[in-house]
Amino acid sequence: MKGRSLLRGLARYVAPARTFAPHARQLAPVIASAPPSHIWRSLIPFLPAKSSGHISPTILTRKFSSAAVTGVALGAVKEAVPLVVAGDAAQKKVAGWLFGCSGWVFSMVVLGGVTRLTRSGLSMTDWKFTGGLPPLSADEWEAEFAKYQDSPEYRRINKGMSLEDFKFIYWMEYAHRMWGRGLGLVFAGPFAYYIAKGYITRPLGLRLSVLMAMGAGQGFVGWWMVKSGLEEPETEYAQPRVSPYRLAAHLTSAFVIYSGLFWTALSVAMPEPPSAANQLMLDASRRIRKLALPVAGLVGLTAISGAFVAGNDAGHAYNTFPKMGDTWVPDGLLEMKPFIRNFFENTATVQMDHRILALTTLSSIGLLWLAARRLPLNPAVKTLLDATLGMAALQVTLGISTLLMYVPVSLGSAHQAGALTLFTVVLALLHTLRRPSPAGLKALSNSFAVAGCRKVL
């Protein structure tokens, strides 16, 4: 009987806290002060009689706050941002699917880099949104080759190319395009299934719908880019190639789609950032987050500048380091008019910009790492900071090696993959450093209060 009375007494105090927040947006209140007097009286028979009938609030806090407060706090953290419902199994399925789609986009970016480095991107001179079958007979191959022979790239660069050589670059571009369409099926099929099952909440559904629309639009952006390379160059001395502006737009769009998918996958898998053990750890995360945000922007800007290096074939010029040729500042650095064109079309300026941005990014990441060394950060944050610094150093090394060896396909592809890998690590760092939701902060503040109470006791 006494056990039942004890449970009823606790339930009268804890139950209101659980029923107060039936939805994720509502904050789960926690025991921040002593329970009302009628609750104390119901618990008197079960507490040590050390105060002649007067029950000290600290005694109850010591005995019951660990279970009651922790239970309410964990419930608040778990329900803070409900992107997926229907339990942990559904959450794991949706998170795994989104991580898989993120990996598919990653492979798309790498395959696109290989396609560009092998000069395969202009081998297909037409485009259909739904795609089609490749040439299957000798006559179909001859017809496709005839279309390519009418293009500026064949007449000015690949004149005399054999049919077998054409087949190689055609298959590279065809694989790139069909890999993108395959991603559409891999994304849309499970998306519809999880919606039908009721796993996906409305906020997550809207976010994923936007990402799916952007993925479909990426096909149009890719063709818009390819079309610029099928046009006759302005002068007889210029080589046919895609517009560096359109190439940068295509790569930037891919980075944005990848970022949205990866961030959403992390949010589904980890609705709240790793909880802080104390207020000092929470404050340290806030300080590093302020420093990490501009560093992340610098990483993205450096990647975009690399697209202009690729679009202008600037990696095939000034293949020395640290000097550019025999000088630190090459001739013709800012000779284009208007002035702004130099930063996007001038080979010397574009390459120098990329060098400066890469070294600045590495230095900034190094300073961020040093600033975080002595702070009481979560171990996950420290691990990601170490990974960011290591990946940045590797990426700069790959870039220099690619330049010195005149941009071989293997190193050029590795350098592009390294850029997206570094960007991935930085995204994971920012996600881990993000500010907890209001419910999460409430739970943390109460856990801090409980820990402080225990310390006093």
N, C-alpha and C positions, 0 to 999 in steps of 0.2 A: 504493500500500500504506500509506504514511504517513497519507494521508487517511482510509482505513478504520480504521486504528488510533486516530486521533483521535476519530472518531465513536463507536467502541466505548468509548473511555475516558469520553467525555461521557455516553454512554448508561448506563454502569454507575453513574453518580452521579445523573443526572436521572431515569431510568426508575423507580427506587423511589418517587420523589416522586409520579409520575403514577399508579402503581398503588396507592399507599397510600390514595387517596381516590376509589374508584369511585362513591361516592354523594355526593349534594349535602350531606348533613349532616356528612360527614367533612371535616376541615380539610386543605387541601393544604399539606404542609410545604414550606418554601422553604429555599434555601441560606443559612443564617445563620452558619455556621462553615466553616472550611476543610475540603475533602474529605479522606478518609482517605489515608494515605501511599501505598497501592498505586495509588490514582487519580492522585496526583501523578507517580508514576514512569511511568505509561502516557502521560503528557502531556509528559514531559521533552523528547523530540525535537522538539517543535513550539513550545517557548517560548524566549525569548531567554536565552542563557547569560550572565547578569549576576552570578550568585552562586556560581560554581564548582561547579555541580552541585546546589546547594540552591535549590529553587524557593520564592520568596516567595508566601505566600497572597494578598497584595495584588495581585501581578501577574496571577494567575489571575482574581481578582475583577474587575479592570479589564477583562480581555479577554473573559470569558465570562459574567459575571453579568448583563450587559445583556440577552442573549438568553435564557439559561436561566431566570433569576429572573423576568423579565418574562413569559415564556411560562407558567410555572407560576402566577404571580400572576393573570394574566388568566384563566386557566382556573378558578381558584378563585372569582374574582368572578362569572364567567359562570354557574357552576353552584351559586352560594350558595343561591338560593331558587328551585327549579325549579317554577314554577307551570304552565308550558307546556313540553311536550316536542316532539320531531319537528322540531327545527331552527328557524332564524330565520324562515322563511316562515310556519310555523304560529304562531309568536309574534306576528308582525305581523298576521296574520288575526284572532287572538283579541283582541289589543289593539284593533284597529280596530272590531271588533264591540262590545266593551265600551264604548269611547268613544262609539259610535253610540247605544247604549242609554242612556248617561248623558245625551247630548244630548236624547234622547226624553223622559226624565224631566224635564229642565230645561224643555222646552216644555210638558209637562203642568202644571208648577207655574205657569208664566206664563198658560196657558190657564185654569187654575183661578182665577187672580186676575181675569182678564177676566170670567169667568162670575160671580164674586161681585160685581164692580163694576157689572155690568149688571143685577144682581138676577135672574139667570137660573137660579140653582141650585135654586129650589123649583118650577120649571115642570113637572118630571116627578115625579108623585106616587107612582110605584111603581118597583120595581127588580128586575131579574133578573140573576143572576150572569153568564150568558152573553150577555145583551143580547137585542136583537130588532130587527126592521125598524121604521123610523119610520112615521108615518101616511102613506099613499099616496093616499088618496081623500078627497073632501070629507067624507064621513060619518065616516071615521076621525079626521079633524082635529076635527070637531065633538064627537066622543066624548071625545077627549083634552082639548079645551078645557073640556068640562063637568066633567071631573075636577078641573081646576085651579080652576074657579069655586067648587068646594066647599072650597077651601083657605083658611086664615086670611089668607094674603098677598093673595089676590084681593079678599076681602071688605073688608079694612082699608086696603089700599094701592092696588091696581090695579082697583078696581071700575069697570066701564064700559070696560075694555080691549077693543080690537077683536081679531078673530081674526088679522089680519095682524101686529099687535104681539105677540100670543101666539106666533105661529110663530117670530118672531125669537128670543125668549128660550128657546123650546123647542129650536131648532136649536143654540144655544150650549151648553146643558146636554147635549144628545145628542152633540154633537161631543166634549165633554170626556170623557164616559163611554166612547165608542167609541174615542177616542184611547188611553185607558188599556187597553182590551182589545186594541187593536192592538199595544201594547207587549208584552203577554203573548205574542203570536204571534212578534213579532220577537225576543224573548228565548228562548223555549222551543225554537223550531225550530233555530236555529244551535247552541244548547246541546246538544241531542240529537245533532246532526251531529258536533260536535267531540268529544263523548264517544265516539261510534262510531268516529271516526277515530283515537282514542287520543291526541289533542292535550292534553287536560286532565288534570292530575294529581289525585290524590285530595283533597289540601288545597284546591285551587282548586274542585273539583267540590262539595265540602261547603259552601264559602263561597257559591258561586253558587246552590246549592240553597236555602240560608237566605234569600238575597236574593229568589229567585223566590217563595218562600212569603210573604215580607213584601209583595211586590208584589201577590200575590193577596189577601192580607189587607187591603191598602189599599182595595180596592173595598168591603169590608164596613165599614171605618172611614168611608169617604165616605158610604155610605148611612145609617150610624148618625148621622152629622152632619146629613144632610138631614132625617132623621125628626124631629129636634128642632125644625126650622123649620116642620114641618107640624102641630105641636101648637098648640092654642089658647093664646095668652099668658095670663099670670096675671091681668092687669088689662085693663080695656077701653081704657086709654090706651097700653098697650105695643104696639109694632110687632112683628109676627111676624118672627123671624130665628133663624138657627141658634145653638146654644149656643156661646159663646166658648171654653169648655173643649174642646168637640168639634172646633171649628174649629182650635184650637191643636194638638190631638192629630193631626188630619189633616195639617196643615202640617208638624209635627215628624216624623211618620212619612215624609212625602215627602222631607224633608231627610236623614233617616237612610238611606233607600234610595238616594238620589242619592249621598250620601257613600260608601256601601259600594261602589257601582258605579264611581264615579270613582276612588276609592283603589285598587280592584282593577285597573282599567284601567292606572293609572300603575305599579302593581307588576309587571304583566305586561310593559309596555313598557320599564320601567327596573327590573330586579331589584335593583340596587344604587344607592344615591345617587351623585351625581357624585363621583369620587375626589378626595381632597385631595392637593395637591401637596406638602404638608409637615405636620408635626405641629401647627404653629401654626394652619393652616387647619382641621384637624380639631377642635382645641380651640375655635376661634372658632365653628364650627358647633354644637358642644355647648352653648356659652353662649347663643347666640341661640335654640336649640331650647327651652331652659328658659324663656326669656322669651316665645317665640311660642305656647307651649301655653296659658297663661292668656288671651292675647289671642284665640286661636281660640275658646276657651270664651265669651269676652265677645261675640264676633261672633255665635255661635249663640244666646246668651241674648237679644241685641238682636232677632234675627230672630223668636224665639218671642214676645217682648213685642209685636212688630208684629202678630202673629196676634190678640192680645187687643185691640189697637187696632181692627183690622178687625172682630172679632166683636162689639164694643160700638158700632160706628159712631162711635168716638171722634174720627176724623179730621174729622168734620163739626162739631165743637165747638172753641172756642178757636182760631179760624183767624187767629192773629197769632203773630209771633215777633220777639224772644225772649220777650216777655211772653205770658202766657196771658190773653187779654182785656186788661183794663186793669191787671192786677196780676201780680206775679211768682208769687204763690201763690194759686190760685183758691179760692173758697169751697167748702165741702163736700168738701174734699180727702180727709178720713178719717172721714166721717160714718157709714159703713155698719157694721153689727154682724152677726156678729163682725168684728173688726178686719181679719183676713186677706182678707176679701172685697173690700176696697177695691182691692187690687192686681190683681184679676181682673175686677171688675164695675163699679167706680166709674169713670165716664168721665173725670173730672178726674185721678184718680190714675193710671189706665192711660196716659193721654196724657203726663202728666209723667214717669212711669217711662220711657216710650219715648224721650222727649227726653233725659233724663239719661243713659240707657244709650247712646244714639247718640253724644252728645258725648264720653262717657267712652271709648267704643270708638275714636273718631277720635283722641282725645288719646293713648290707649295705643298705637295703631299709629304715631302720630308719634314717640313716645318710643322705640318699638322701632326705628324707622328711624334715629333719631339714634344710638342705642346701637350700631347695626351699621355706621355710616358708616366708622369708622376701623379696623374689624376686617378681617383678611385672609380674607375669605369668597370662596367660589366665585362666579364671575361670574353663574351661574344664580341663586344665592341673592340676590344684589344686585338683579338684574332683577326677581325676584318681590317683593322688599321694596318697590321703587319702584312696582310695579303695585298692591300692597296699599294703599300710602298714597294713590295717585291714585284708586283705586276707592272707598276709604273717603270721601275728600273729595267725590267725585261723588255717592255715595249719600246723604250728609248734605244736599247741595245739592238732590237730587231730593226728599228727604223734606220739606224746608222749602218747596220750590216746590209740592209736592202739597198741603200744608196750607194755604198762603196762597191757592191757587186753588180751594179747596173740593173737593178730590179728584176731578179729572176722570179719566175712564177711562184716557186715554193716559198721564198722569203716574203715576196709581196703579199701572198695570201695569208701567211702567218702574221704579218704586220697588221693586216686588216682585221683578222680574227683577234689579235691581241688588243686592238682598240676597243672592240666590243666586249672582250673579257674584262678589261679594266673598267669599262663603263658599268658592267654587271656587278663587279665587286663594290664599286662606289654606290650603286643603287641599293645593294644589300646593306651597306654601312648606314646610309641615310634612313633606310626602313627600320633598322635596329635602333637608331638614335631618335626616331620620331617621337613626338610628344604623346604620352598616353591620352586616351579618351577621358572625358570628365568622370565617367564611372571608374575607369582605371585609376585616375588620380585620387578619387575619393577612397578607393580601396587601399591604395598605397599609403595615403595619409593616415588612415586608421591603423594600418599595420605598423606604421612608424610610431603611432601613439601607444599601441600595445607594447611594442618593443621598448619604448621609453619607460613605460610603467613598470615593466619587468626589471629594467635596469635600476630604477629607484628602489624597488622592493629587494 
